[in-house]
């Protein structure tokens, strides 16, 4: 592989960033917390902050590949438009590109218009603010077509940043933060080793909102099992009401082998909810929501069906606008609950 094209691409990004074919730019490696008992991501990897110059080098390498694709297009008389023929011609000259994990991602990003980017990995705001700002600035300068940059972040980390640093990071180009709330219940947060309380989630979420970020909060229906279902639902709604984020995204809990949470289920200390019980929990949480957020079910894990066989919820990334569509969501839940098939 020519050194001009060397850049890293991580594994994980939100579905909404895949759907918009975002450019995946790795500012750090893995997760700096990595204790959550339900999670299997990054578990065999150590967290690493990448040096600023290394991040800039990756961005430059991506730009070099895009420029060479455009040059090949012009050589073929295609006026800079990227086509299958252009891609194959460049790979024909540089066969190692076929084995580069990030090339397909980069090409899809170009073909989709080069509008969005996602900063990897698990908590980009843990970077020193000055380095993060310089990396974002370099990304925006190198690819001026980008009009949205998003990343994963922890509410606790945001809570530790000054309002001035957060606003500077926002001004540098970071538009949206994806926060893993999971639950607003303090007992359950402690049980799953999230490393932050409900109050910490509220503080971090409110601070992100005040800095001007779009805030996308994720919660896990079913995470507390039958034992903690009601408190999980109601305290999650309580926290979300305090934050009032732009997006609330449902990621139903499912046990993953070789995680402590799965061991608890196997031992009988946590009892999984049935799909119907998950919907009842959803009903309790949604009923208690008093927000102006978009409530989204943009993941295949939101698999509930109505008696007609259609999905209970739309999987659209923009979801349902609350409060206007709250009754619609509750009505859809009732449709799902009327499905009497064994579940």
DOKE-610731 format. One record per residue: residue number from 1; residue in three letters; chain; x, z, y of N, C-alpha, C in turn. Coordinates in steps of 0.2 Angstrom, whole numbers, padded with zeros to 4 digits, m for minus. Atoms other than C-alpha are relative to their C-alpha. Example, Ala and Ser with C-alpha at 12.3 -4.5 7.8 and 13.67 -1.06 7.14 Angstrom:
<nulos>
k:r:c:n.X:n.Z:n.Y:ca.X:ca.Z:ca.Y:c.X:c.Z:c.Y
1:ALA:A:0004:0000:m0006:0062:0039:m0022:0004:0000:0006
2:SER:A:m0004:m0001:m0006:0068:0036:m0005:m0004:0003:0005
</nulos>
This chain:
<nulos>
k:r:c:n.X:n.Z:n.Y:ca.X:ca.Z:ca.Y:c.X:c.Z:c.Y
1:UNK:A:0004:0000:m0006:0000:0000:0000:0004:0000:0006
2:UNK:A:m0004:0000:m0006:0007:m0005:0017:m0002:0007:0004
3:UNK:A:0001:m0006:m0004:0010:0011:0028:m0005:m0001:0005
4:UNK:A:0005:0001:m0005:m0001:0003:0041:m0007:0002:m0001
5:UNK:A:0007:m0002:0002:m0017:0007:0031:0000:0007:m0003
6:UNK:A:0000:m0006:0003:m0013:0024:0025:m0005:0005:0004
7:UNK:A:0005:m0005:m0003:m0028:0036:0029:m0004:0004:m0006
8:UNK:A:0003:m0004:0005:m0037:0050:0019:m0008:m0001:0002
9:UNK:A:0008:0000:0000:m0056:0050:0015:m0002:0006:m0004
10:UNK:A:0002:m0005:0004:m0064:0066:0009:m0006:m0002:m0004
11:UNK:A:0006:0001:0004:m0079:0067:m0003:m0006:0001:0003
12:UNK:A:0007:m0003:m0002:m0093:0076:0006:m0002:m0002:0007
13:UNK:A:0003:0001:m0006:m0104:0071:0020:m0008:0001:m0001
14:UNK:A:0007:m0001:0000:m0123:0074:0024:m0003:m0007:m0002
15:UNK:A:0003:0006:0002:m0135:0061:0017:m0002:m0005:0006
16:UNK:A:0002:0004:m0006:m0140:0056:0035:0006:m0004:0002
17:UNK:A:m0006:0004:m0002:m0122:0051:0038:0002:m0006:m0005
18:UNK:A:m0001:0006:0005:m0121:0040:0022:m0005:m0005:0002
19:UNK:A:0006:0005:m0001:m0138:0032:0027:0002:m0004:0006
20:UNK:A:m0002:0004:m0006:m0130:0027:0044:0007:m0003:m0001
21:UNK:A:m0007:0003:0001:m0114:0022:0036:0005:0002:0005
22:UNK:A:m0004:m0003:m0004:m0104:0034:0046:0008:m0001:m0002
23:UNK:A:m0007:0000:0001:m0085:0032:0048:0002:0007:m0002
24:UNK:A:m0002:m0007:0002:m0078:0047:0038:0008:0001:0002
25:UNK:A:m0006:m0001:m0003:m0063:0054:0047:0002:0008:m0002
26:UNK:A:m0002:m0006:0003:m0054:0069:0039:0005:0004:0005
27:UNK:A:m0004:m0004:m0005:m0048:0082:0052:0002:0006:m0004
28:UNK:A:m0003:m0005:0004:m0046:0096:0039:m0002:m0001:m0008
29:UNK:A:0001:0001:0007:m0046:0098:0020:m0003:0006:m0003
30:UNK:A:0004:m0005:0004:m0059:0108:0010:m0003:0005:0004
31:UNK:A:0004:m0005:m0003:m0068:0124:0015:0005:0006:0002
32:UNK:A:m0004:m0006:m0001:m0059:0139:0024:m0004:0006:m0002
33:UNK:A:0003:m0006:0003:m0072:0151:0017:0000:0000:m0007
34:UNK:A:0000:0001:0007:m0076:0145:0000:m0002:0006:m0005
35:UNK:A:0002:m0006:0004:m0084:0161:m0007:m0007:m0001:m0002
36:UNK:A:0007:0001:0001:m0102:0155:m0008:m0002:0000:m0007
37:UNK:A:0001:0000:0007:m0109:0159:m0025:m0004:m0005:m0003
38:UNK:A:0004:0005:0002:m0121:0145:m0026:0004:m0007:0000
39:UNK:A:m0003:0007:m0001:m0108:0131:m0022:0006:m0001:m0004
40:UNK:A:m0005:0002:0004:m0096:0121:m0032:0005:m0004:0004
41:UNK:A:m0005:0004:m0004:m0088:0111:m0018:0006:0003:0002
42:UNK:A:m0007:m0002:m0003:m0070:0112:m0014:0003:0006:m0004
43:UNK:A:m0002:m0007:0003:m0068:0127:m0027:0007:0000:m0003
44:UNK:A:m0007:0001:0003:m0052:0120:m0035:0005:m0002:0005
45:UNK:A:m0005:0002:m0005:m0044:0116:m0018:0001:0005:0005
46:UNK:A:m0001:m0005:m0006:m0036:0126:m0004:m0001:m0004:0006
47:UNK:A:0002:0002:m0007:m0041:0124:0014:0007:m0002:0003
48:UNK:A:m0006:0002:m0004:m0028:0115:0025:m0003:m0003:0007
49:UNK:A:0001:0004:m0006:m0029:0111:0043:0005:m0006:0001
50:UNK:A:m0004:0006:m0001:m0022:0094:0046:0004:0000:0007
51:UNK:A:m0003:0000:m0007:m0009:0092:0060:m0003:m0006:0004
52:UNK:A:0003:0005:m0004:m0015:0083:0075:0003:m0007:0000
53:UNK:A:m0004:0006:0000:m0002:0069:0074:m0002:m0004:m0007
54:UNK:A:0002:0003:0006:m0008:0066:0056:m0007:m0003:0000
55:UNK:A:0007:0003:m0001:m0026:0064:0061:0000:m0006:0004
56:UNK:A:m0001:0006:m0005:m0021:0052:0075:0003:m0006:m0004
57:UNK:A:m0003:0006:0004:m0011:0042:0062:m0005:m0003:m0004
58:UNK:A:0005:0002:0004:m0026:0041:0051:m0005:m0005:0004
59:UNK:A:0005:0004:m0004:m0037:0034:0065:0004:m0006:0002
60:UNK:A:m0004:0006:m0002:m0023:0022:0070:0000:m0005:m0006
61:UNK:A:0000:0004:0006:m0022:0016:0052:m0007:m0003:m0001
62:UNK:A:0007:0003:0001:m0041:0013:0051:m0001:m0006:0005
63:UNK:A:0001:0006:m0005:m0040:0003:0067:0004:m0006:m0001
64:UNK:A:m0004:0005:0002:m0026:m0007:0060:m0003:m0004:m0005
65:UNK:A:0003:0004:0005:m0036:m0012:0045:m0006:m0004:0003
66:UNK:A:0005:0003:m0003:m0051:m0016:0056:0002:m0006:0004
67:UNK:A:m0003:0006:m0004:m0040:m0027:0068:0002:m0005:m0005
68:UNK:A:m0002:0005:0004:m0033:m0036:0053:m0006:m0004:m0003
69:UNK:A:0006:0004:0003:m0050:m0040:0046:m0003:m0005:0006
70:UNK:A:0002:0005:m0005:m0055:m0047:0063:0005:m0006:0001
71:UNK:A:m0005:0005:m0001:m0039:m0057:0064:m0001:m0005:m0005
72:UNK:A:0002:0004:0006:m0043:m0064:0047:m0006:m0004:0001
73:UNK:A:0006:0003:m0002:m0060:m0068:0053:0001:m0006:0005
74:UNK:A:m0001:0006:m0005:m0054:m0078:0068:0004:m0005:m0003
75:UNK:A:m0004:0005:0003:m0041:m0087:0057:m0004:m0004:m0004
76:UNK:A:0005:0004:0004:m0056:m0093:0046:m0005:m0003:0005
77:UNK:A:0005:0003:m0005:m0065:m0098:0062:m0007:0003:0000
78:UNK:A:0006:m0004:0000:m0078:m0084:0060:m0001:0004:0006
79:UNK:A:0001:m0003:m0006:m0076:m0078:0078:0000:0008:0000
80:UNK:A:m0001:m0007:0000:m0071:m0060:0073:m0006:0003:m0005
81:UNK:A:0005:m0003:0005:m0087:m0058:0061:0003:0002:m0007
82:UNK:A:m0002:m0001:0007:m0083:m0049:0045:m0005:m0002:m0005
83:UNK:A:0004:0002:0005:m0089:m0057:0030:0003:0001:m0007
84:UNK:A:m0002:0000:0007:m0087:m0057:0011:0007:m0004:m0001
85:UNK:A:m0006:0004:0001:m0074:m0071:0012:0006:0003:0004
86:UNK:A:m0006:m0003:m0004:m0064:m0062:0026:0003:0006:m0004
87:UNK:A:m0002:m0006:0004:m0064:m0046:0015:0005:m0002:m0006
88:UNK:A:m0004:0002:0006:m0058:m0055:0000:0006:m0003:0001
89:UNK:A:m0006:0003:m0002:m0045:m0065:0009:0005:0005:0001
90:UNK:A:m0005:m0005:m0002:m0037:m0049:0016:0002:0004:m0007
91:UNK:A:m0001:m0003:0006:m0038:m0041:m0001:0005:m0004:m0005
92:UNK:A:m0004:0004:0004:m0030:m0056:m0009:0007:0000:0002
93:UNK:A:m0007:m0001:m0002:m0015:m0054:0002:0003:0007:m0001
94:UNK:A:m0003:m0007:0001:m0014:m0035:0000:m0004:0003:m0006
95:UNK:A:0004:m0003:0006:m0021:m0031:m0018:m0001:0007:0000
96:UNK:A:0000:m0007:0000:m0017:m0013:m0016:m0007:0003:0004
97:UNK:A:0006:m0002:m0004:m0032:m0012:m0004:m0006:0002:m0005
98:UNK:A:0005:m0001:0005:m0043:m0013:m0020:0000:0007:m0002
99:UNK:A:m0001:m0007:0003:m0037:0005:m0025:0000:0005:0006
100:UNK:A:0000:m0005:m0006:m0039:0013:m0007:m0007:0003:0000
101:UNK:A:0007:m0003:0000:m0053:0026:m0008:m0004:m0001:0006
102:UNK:A:0003:0001:m0006:m0057:0023:0010:m0002:m0007:0003
103:UNK:A:0001:0006:m0003:m0058:0005:0012:m0007:m0003:0000
104:UNK:A:0007:0002:0000:m0075:0002:0006:m0004:0003:0005
105:UNK:A:0004:m0004:m0005:m0082:0016:0017:0002:m0003:0007
106:UNK:A:m0001:0003:m0006:m0073:0008:0032:m0003:m0007:0001
107:UNK:A:0003:0006:m0001:m0079:m0009:0029:m0008:0000:0001
108:UNK:A:0007:m0001:m0001:m0097:m0003:0027:m0001:0002:0007
109:UNK:A:0001:m0003:m0007:m0095:0006:0044:0000:m0006:0005
110:UNK:A:m0001:0006:m0004:m0089:m0010:0052:m0006:m0005:m0001
111:UNK:A:0006:0004:0001:m0103:m0020:0044:m0007:0002:0003
112:UNK:A:0006:m0003:m0003:m0116:m0008:0050:0000:0001:0008
113:UNK:A:m0001:0000:m0007:m0110:m0009:0068:0004:0005:0003
114:UNK:A:m0005:m0005:m0002:m0098:0005:0069:m0002:0005:0005
115:UNK:A:0003:m0005:m0005:m0109:0017:0078:0001:0007:m0001
116:UNK:A:0000:m0008:0001:m0107:0034:0070:0006:0002:m0004
117:UNK:A:m0006:m0003:0004:m0093:0045:0063:m0002:0007:m0002
118:UNK:A:0001:m0007:0002:m0093:0061:0053:0007:0002:m0001
119:UNK:A:m0007:m0004:0001:m0078:0073:0054:0000:0004:m0006
120:UNK:A:m0001:m0004:0006:m0073:0080:0037:0005:0005:0001
121:UNK:A:0005:m0002:0006:m0072:0093:0028:m0004:0005:0003
122:UNK:A:0005:m0005:0000:m0081:0109:0028:m0001:0004:0006
123:UNK:A:0001:m0004:m0006:m0079:0117:0045:0005:m0002:0005
124:UNK:A:m0005:0003:m0005:m0070:0107:0058:0001:0004:0006
125:UNK:A:m0001:m0004:m0006:m0073:0119:0072:0005:0006:m0001
126:UNK:A:m0006:m0005:0001:m0060:0131:0064:0006:m0003:0003
127:UNK:A:m0006:0003:m0003:m0047:0119:0072:0001:0003:0006
128:UNK:A:m0002:m0002:m0007:m0038:0125:0088:m0004:m0004:0004
129:UNK:A:0004:0004:m0004:m0050:0119:0101:0004:m0006:0004
130:UNK:A:m0004:0005:m0003:m0036:0110:0110:0001:m0006:m0004
131:UNK:A:m0001:0005:0005:m0032:0100:0094:m0006:m0004:m0001
132:UNK:A:0007:0003:0002:m0050:0096:0090:m0002:m0005:0006
133:UNK:A:0002:0004:m0006:m0053:0090:0108:0004:m0007:0000
134:UNK:A:m0005:0006:0000:m0037:0078:0107:m0002:m0005:m0005
135:UNK:A:0001:0004:0006:m0042:0072:0090:m0007:m0004:0001
136:UNK:A:0006:0003:m0002:m0060:0068:0096:0001:m0005:0005
137:UNK:A:m0001:0004:m0006:m0054:0060:0112:0004:m0007:m0003
138:UNK:A:m0003:0005:0003:m0042:0049:0101:m0005:m0005:m0004
139:UNK:A:0005:0003:0004:m0056:0044:0090:m0004:m0005:0004
140:UNK:A:0005:0003:m0005:m0068:0039:0104:0004:m0006:0004
141:UNK:A:m0004:0006:m0003:m0054:0029:0113:0002:m0005:m0004
142:UNK:A:m0001:0005:0004:m0049:0020:0098:m0006:m0004:m0002
143:UNK:A:0006:0004:0002:m0066:0015:0093:m0006:0002:0005
144:UNK:A:0005:m0001:m0006:m0077:0014:0109:m0007:m0001:m0003
145:UNK:A:0007:0001:0002:m0092:0008:0099:m0003:0006:m0003
146:UNK:A:0003:m0006:0002:m0095:0025:0092:m0004:0004:0005
147:UNK:A:0004:m0003:m0005:m0110:0033:0100:m0003:0007:m0003
148:UNK:A:0002:m0006:0002:m0112:0048:0089:0005:0003:m0005
149:UNK:A:m0005:m0003:0005:m0100:0060:0080:m0003:0007:m0002
150:UNK:A:0003:m0006:0003:m0106:0074:0069:0005:0003:m0005
151:UNK:A:m0004:m0003:0004:m0098:0087:0058:m0003:0006:m0003
152:UNK:A:0002:m0006:0003:m0100:0102:0046:0003:0006:0004
153:UNK:A:m0003:m0006:m0003:m0098:0119:0054:m0003:0007:m0002
154:UNK:A:0002:m0007:0002:m0100:0138:0051:m0003:0003:0006
155:UNK:A:0002:m0004:m0006:m0111:0148:0063:0004:0005:0002
156:UNK:A:m0004:m0005:m0002:m0099:0162:0062:0006:m0003:0004
157:UNK:A:m0005:0003:m0004:m0085:0151:0068:m0002:m0002:0007
158:UNK:A:0003:0002:m0006:m0096:0144:0082:0000:0006:0004
159:UNK:A:0001:m0006:m0004:m0100:0162:0087:0007:0003:0003
160:UNK:A:m0006:m0002:m0003:m0081:0165:0089:0003:m0004:0005
161:UNK:A:m0003:0004:m0006:m0078:0151:0101:m0003:0002:0006
162:UNK:A:0003:m0001:m0006:m0080:0153:0119:m0005:m0005:0002
163:UNK:A:0005:0005:m0002:m0094:0144:0128:0004:m0006:0003
164:UNK:A:m0004:0005:m0003:m0081:0135:0138:0003:m0005:m0005
165:UNK:A:m0003:0005:0005:m0072:0128:0123:m0005:m0004:m0004
166:UNK:A:0005:0004:0003:m0088:0123:0115:m0003:m0006:0004
167:UNK:A:0003:0005:m0005:m0094:0114:0130:0006:m0006:0001
168:UNK:A:m0005:0005:m0001:m0077:0105:0131:0001:m0004:m0006
169:UNK:A:0000:0004:0007:m0078:0100:0112:m0006:m0005:0001
170:UNK:A:0006:0004:m0001:m0095:0093:0116:0001:m0006:0005
171:UNK:A:m0002:0005:m0005:m0089:0084:0131:0005:m0006:m0003
172:UNK:A:m0005:0005:0003:m0075:0076:0121:m0003:m0005:m0005
173:UNK:A:0004:0005:0005:m0088:0068:0109:m0003:0002:m0006
174:UNK:A:0004:m0002:0006:m0094:0079:0096:m0007:0002:0002
175:UNK:A:0007:0000:m0001:m0113:0077:0096:m0004:0005:m0004
176:UNK:A:0004:m0004:0005:m0120:0086:0081:0004:0004:m0004
177:UNK:A:m0003:m0005:0005:m0116:0101:0070:m0005:0001:m0005
178:UNK:A:0004:m0002:0006:m0123:0103:0053:0002:0007:m0003
179:UNK:A:m0002:m0007:0002:m0124:0122:0049:m0004:0001:m0006
180:UNK:A:0003:m0002:0006:m0128:0129:0032:m0002:0007:0001
181:UNK:A:0003:m0007:0000:m0140:0143:0035:m0001:0003:m0007
182:UNK:A:0002:m0002:0007:m0146:0143:0017:m0006:0005:0000
183:UNK:A:0006:m0005:m0001:m0157:0159:0021:0002:0004:0006
184:UNK:A:m0001:m0005:m0005:m0160:0171:0035:m0001:0007:m0002
185:UNK:A:0001:m0007:0002:m0162:0186:0024:0007:0003:m0001
186:UNK:A:m0006:m0003:0000:m0148:0198:0026:0002:0002:m0007
187:UNK:A:m0002:m0002:0007:m0149:0205:0008:0002:m0006:m0004
188:UNK:A:m0001:0006:0003:m0149:0187:0001:0007:m0003:0002
189:UNK:A:m0006:0002:m0002:m0135:0182:0012:0006:0004:m0003
190:UNK:A:m0005:m0004:0003:m0124:0196:0006:0001:m0001:m0008
191:UNK:A:0000:0002:0007:m0129:0192:m0012:0004:m0006:m0002
192:UNK:A:m0003:0007:0002:m0123:0174:m0011:0007:0000:0004
193:UNK:A:m0007:0000:m0003:m0107:0179:m0001:0001:m0005:0005
194:UNK:A:0000:0005:m0005:m0111:0168:0014:0005:0002:0005
195:UNK:A:m0005:m0002:m0005:m0100:0179:0025:m0003:0000:0007
196:UNK:A:0003:m0001:m0006:m0112:0180:0039:m0007:0003:0000
197:UNK:A:0006:m0003:0000:m0128:0190:0043:m0005:m0005:0004
198:UNK:A:0005:0004:m0004:m0145:0183:0050:0002:0000:0007
199:UNK:A:m0001:0000:m0007:m0140:0189:0067:0006:m0004:0002
200:UNK:A:m0006:0004:m0001:m0123:0180:0065:m0003:m0008:0000
201:UNK:A:0003:0007:0000:m0133:0164:0061:m0004:m0002:0007
202:UNK:A:0004:0001:m0006:m0144:0166:0076:0005:0000:0006
203:UNK:A:m0005:0000:m0006:m0129:0170:0088:0004:m0007:0000
204:UNK:A:m0003:0007:0000:m0120:0154:0082:m0004:m0006:0001
205:UNK:A:0005:0005:m0001:m0135:0143:0082:m0002:0000:0007
206:UNK:A:0002:0000:m0007:m0140:0148:0099:0006:m0002:0005
207:UNK:A:m0006:0002:m0004:m0122:0146:0106:0001:m0007:m0001
208:UNK:A:m0001:0008:0001:m0121:0128:0098:m0005:m0003:0005
209:UNK:A:0005:0003:m0004:m0138:0124:0107:0002:0001:0007
210:UNK:A:m0002:m0001:m0007:m0132:0131:0123:0006:m0004:0003
211:UNK:A:m0006:0004:m0001:m0116:0121:0122:m0002:m0008:0001
212:UNK:A:0003:0007:0000:m0127:0105:0121:0001:m0004:m0006
213:UNK:A:0000:0004:0006:m0124:0100:0103:m0007:m0001:m0003
214:UNK:A:0006:0000:0004:m0138:0094:0092:0002:0004:m0006
215:UNK:A:m0001:m0005:0005:m0140:0107:0079:m0005:m0001:m0006
216:UNK:A:0004:0002:0006:m0145:0103:0061:0001:0006:m0005
217:UNK:A:0000:m0006:0005:m0149:0119:0050:m0003:m0002:m0006
218:UNK:A:0002:0001:0007:m0150:0118:0031:m0002:0006:m0003
219:UNK:A:0002:m0006:0004:m0160:0130:0021:m0001:m0002:m0007
220:UNK:A:0001:0001:0007:m0162:0132:0002:m0006:0003:m0003
221:UNK:A:0006:m0003:0003:m0180:0134:m0005:0002:0002:m0007
222:UNK:A:m0002:m0002:0007:m0178:0144:m0021:0006:0004:m0001
223:UNK:A:m0006:m0003:0000:m0162:0152:m0017:0000:0007:m0003
224:UNK:A:0001:m0007:0001:m0168:0170:m0019:m0003:0001:m0007
225:UNK:A:0004:m0001:0007:m0177:0166:m0036:m0007:0004:0001
226:UNK:A:0007:m0004:m0001:m0194:0175:m0039:0001:0006:0003
227:UNK:A:m0001:m0007:m0002:m0186:0192:m0035:0000:0000:0008
228:UNK:A:m0001:m0001:m0007:m0183:0188:m0017:m0004:m0006:0004
229:UNK:A:0003:0006:m0003:m0194:0173:m0013:m0004:0001:0007
230:UNK:A:0003:m0002:m0006:m0205:0181:0000:0004:0001:0006
231:UNK:A:m0004:m0002:m0005:m0192:0189:0010:0005:m0006:0002
232:UNK:A:m0004:0006:m0001:m0181:0173:0009:m0004:m0005:0005
233:UNK:A:0004:0005:m0004:m0195:0162:0016:m0001:0003:0007
234:UNK:A:0002:m0003:m0006:m0200:0174:0030:0006:0001:0005
235:UNK:A:m0006:m0001:m0004:m0183:0179:0036:0004:m0006:0002
236:UNK:A:m0003:0007:m0002:m0177:0161:0036:m0004:m0003:0006
237:UNK:A:0004:0003:m0006:m0192:0156:0047:0002:0004:0006
238:UNK:A:m0002:m0004:m0006:m0187:0171:0058:0006:m0002:0004
239:UNK:A:m0006:0003:m0003:m0170:0165:0061:0000:m0006:0003
240:UNK:A:0001:0007:m0002:m0175:0147:0063:m0004:0000:0007
241:UNK:A:0004:m0001:m0006:m0188:0153:0076:0005:0002:0006
242:UNK:A:m0004:m0002:m0005:m0174:0161:0086:0005:m0005:0002
243:UNK:A:m0005:0005:m0001:m0162:0147:0085:m0004:m0006:0003
244:UNK:A:0003:0006:m0002:m0175:0133:0087:0004:m0006:0000
245:UNK:A:m0005:0006:0001:m0163:0119:0081:m0004:m0006:0001
246:UNK:A:0003:0006:0000:m0166:0101:0083:m0002:m0003:m0007
247:UNK:A:0002:0002:0007:m0167:0098:0064:0000:0006:m0004
248:UNK:A:0001:m0004:0005:m0172:0109:0050:0000:m0004:m0007
249:UNK:A:0000:0004:0006:m0167:0102:0033:0000:0004:m0007
250:UNK:A:0001:m0003:0006:m0173:0107:0016:0005:m0003:m0006
251:UNK:A:m0004:0002:0005:m0160:0107:0002:m0002:0005:m0006
252:UNK:A:0002:m0005:0006:m0169:0115:m0014:0006:0002:m0004
253:UNK:A:m0005:m0003:0005:m0158:0127:m0024:0000:m0003:m0007
254:UNK:A:0000:0001:0007:m0152:0121:m0041:0006:0003:m0002
255:UNK:A:m0006:m0003:0003:m0140:0130:m0052:0005:m0005:m0002
256:UNK:A:m0005:0005:0002:m0123:0122:m0054:0005:0004:m0005
257:UNK:A:m0005:m0003:0005:m0112:0126:m0070:0006:0002:0003
258:UNK:A:m0006:m0003:m0002:m0097:0137:m0067:0000:0003:0007
259:UNK:A:0001:m0003:m0006:m0104:0145:m0052:m0002:0007:m0001
260:UNK:A:0003:m0007:0001:m0107:0164:m0050:m0008:0000:0000
261:UNK:A:0007:0000:0000:m0125:0160:m0046:m0003:m0002:m0006
262:UNK:A:0002:0002:0007:m0127:0151:m0062:0000:0005:m0005
263:UNK:A:m0001:m0005:0004:m0120:0165:m0071:m0005:0006:0000
264:UNK:A:0006:m0005:m0001:m0133:0177:m0063:m0006:m0002:m0003
265:UNK:A:0006:0002:0003:m0147:0166:m0069:0001:0000:m0007
266:UNK:A:m0001:m0001:0008:m0140:0165:m0087:m0001:0007:m0002
267:UNK:A:0000:m0007:0002:m0139:0184:m0087:m0007:0003:0002
268:UNK:A:0007:m0002:m0001:m0157:0185:m0081:m0001:0004:0006
269:UNK:A:0001:m0004:m0006:m0154:0194:m0064:m0003:m0004:0005
270:UNK:A:0004:0004:m0004:m0161:0179:m0055:m0004:m0005:m0004
271:UNK:A:0005:0004:0004:m0176:0170:m0061:m0002:m0006:0005
272:UNK:A:0001:0006:m0004:m0178:0152:m0055:m0008:m0001:0001
273:UNK:A:0007:0002:m0001:m0194:0146:m0047:m0002:m0006:m0003
274:UNK:A:0003:0006:0002:m0205:0133:m0054:0000:m0005:0006
275:UNK:A:0002:0004:m0006:m0208:0118:m0043:m0006:0002:0004
276:UNK:A:0006:m0003:m0004:m0225:0125:m0039:0002:0006:0004
277:UNK:A:m0002:m0006:m0004:m0217:0141:m0034:0004:m0001:0006
278:UNK:A:m0004:0002:m0006:m0205:0132:m0023:m0004:m0002:0005
279:UNK:A:0004:0002:m0005:m0219:0124:m0014:m0004:0006:0003
280:UNK:A:0003:m0006:m0003:m0228:0141:m0012:0005:0003:0005
281:UNK:A:m0005:m0003:m0005:m0211:0147:m0004:0000:m0004:0006
282:UNK:A:0000:0004:m0006:m0211:0132:0007:m0006:0001:0004
283:UNK:A:0007:m0001:m0004:m0229:0135:0012:0001:0006:0005
284:UNK:A:m0001:m0006:m0003:m0224:0153:0017:0005:m0001:0006
285:UNK:A:m0005:0001:m0005:m0209:0147:0027:m0002:m0004:0006
286:UNK:A:0003:0004:m0005:m0217:0133:0036:m0005:0003:0004
287:UNK:A:0005:m0003:m0003:m0232:0143:0040:0002:0005:0006
288:UNK:A:m0003:m0004:m0005:m0221:0155:0049:0004:m0003:0005
289:UNK:A:m0004:0004:m0005:m0211:0142:0059:m0004:m0001:0006
290:UNK:A:0003:0001:m0007:m0214:0142:0078:0006:m0003:0003
291:UNK:A:m0006:0003:m0003:m0201:0129:0083:m0003:m0007:0003
292:UNK:A:0001:0007:m0003:m0200:0112:0092:0005:m0005:m0004
293:UNK:A:m0005:0003:0004:m0188:0106:0078:m0003:m0006:m0004
294:UNK:A:0002:0004:0005:m0189:0091:0067:0001:0003:m0007
295:UNK:A:m0001:m0003:0007:m0192:0097:0049:0001:m0005:m0005
296:UNK:A:m0002:0006:0004:m0184:0086:0036:0001:0002:m0007
297:UNK:A:m0001:0000:0007:m0184:0083:0018:0004:m0005:m0003
298:UNK:A:m0004:0006:0000:m0170:0070:0018:0005:0001:m0006
299:UNK:A:m0005:m0001:0006:m0163:0073:0000:m0004:m0001:m0006
300:UNK:A:0004:0002:0006:m0168:0068:m0017:m0002:0007:m0004
301:UNK:A:0002:m0006:0003:m0169:0087:m0022:m0007:0002:0002
302:UNK:A:0007:m0001:m0002:m0186:0087:m0012:m0004:m0004:m0004
303:UNK:A:0003:0005:0005:m0194:0079:m0028:m0007:0001:m0001
304:UNK:A:0007:m0002:0002:m0211:0087:m0028:m0005:m0006:0001
305:UNK:A:0004:0005:0000:m0225:0075:m0031:m0007:0002:0000
306:UNK:A:0007:m0002:0000:m0244:0074:m0028:m0003:m0003:m0006
307:UNK:A:0003:0003:0006:m0257:0070:m0041:0000:m0008:0000
308:UNK:A:0000:0007:0000:m0256:0052:m0036:0007:m0003:m0002
309:UNK:A:m0007:0002:0002:m0237:0052:m0040:0004:m0002:0005
310:UNK:A:m0004:0001:m0005:m0231:0049:m0023:0004:0007:0002
311:UNK:A:m0004:m0006:m0002:m0218:0061:m0015:m0004:0004:0005
312:UNK:A:0003:m0004:m0005:m0225:0076:m0006:0002:m0001:0007
313:UNK:A:m0003:0001:m0007:m0213:0073:0009:0003:m0006:0000
314:UNK:A:m0004:0006:m0002:m0206:0058:0017:0008:0002:0000
315:UNK:A:m0007:m0001:0000:m0187:0057:0014:0004:m0003:0006
316:UNK:A:m0003:0003:m0006:m0184:0050:0032:0004:0005:0003
317:UNK:A:m0005:m0004:m0003:m0169:0057:0041:m0003:0004:0006
318:UNK:A:0002:m0003:m0006:m0179:0061:0056:m0006:0005:m0001
319:UNK:A:0005:m0005:0002:m0193:0071:0047:m0006:0000:0003
320:UNK:A:0006:m0002:m0003:m0208:0079:0054:0001:0004:0007
321:UNK:A:m0001:m0004:m0007:m0209:0084:0073:m0005:0005:0000
322:UNK:A:0004:m0006:m0001:m0215:0101:0075:m0001:0002:0008
323:UNK:A:0006:m0002:0004:m0227:0108:0081:m0005:m0005:m0001
324:UNK:A:0006:0005:0000:m0237:0092:0082:m0001:m0002:m0007
325:UNK:A:0001:0002:0007:m0234:0088:0063:0000:0006:m0005
326:UNK:A:0000:m0006:0005:m0234:0106:0056:m0006:0000:m0004
327:UNK:A:0006:0001:0004:m0252:0104:0050:0000:m0005:m0005
328:UNK:A:0000:0005:0005:m0248:0088:0042:0005:0002:m0006
329:UNK:A:m0005:m0002:0006:m0233:0096:0032:m0004:0005:m0004
330:UNK:A:0003:m0004:0004:m0244:0110:0027:m0006:m0003:m0005
331:UNK:A:0004:0004:0004:m0257:0098:0021:0003:m0004:m0006
332:UNK:A:m0004:0004:0005:m0244:0088:0011:0002:0005:m0005
333:UNK:A:m0002:m0005:0005:m0239:0105:0003:m0006:0001:m0004
334:UNK:A:0006:m0001:0004:m0257:0107:m0002:m0001:m0005:m0005
335:UNK:A:0000:0006:0005:m0257:0090:m0010:0004:0001:m0006
336:UNK:A:m0005:m0001:0005:m0242:0095:m0020:m0002:0006:m0005
337:UNK:A:0003:m0006:0003:m0250:0112:m0025:m0006:m0002:m0005
338:UNK:A:0006:0003:0004:m0265:0102:m0032:0002:m0003:m0006
339:UNK:A:m0003:0003:0006:m0254:0094:m0045:0000:0005:m0006
340:UNK:A:0000:m0005:0005:m0259:0103:m0060:0004:m0001:m0007
341:UNK:A:m0004:0001:0006:m0247:0095:m0072:0005:0005:m0001
342:UNK:A:m0005:m0005:0001:m0235:0107:m0080:0006:m0001:0004
343:UNK:A:m0006:0001:m0004:m0221:0110:m0068:0003:0007:0001
</nulos>
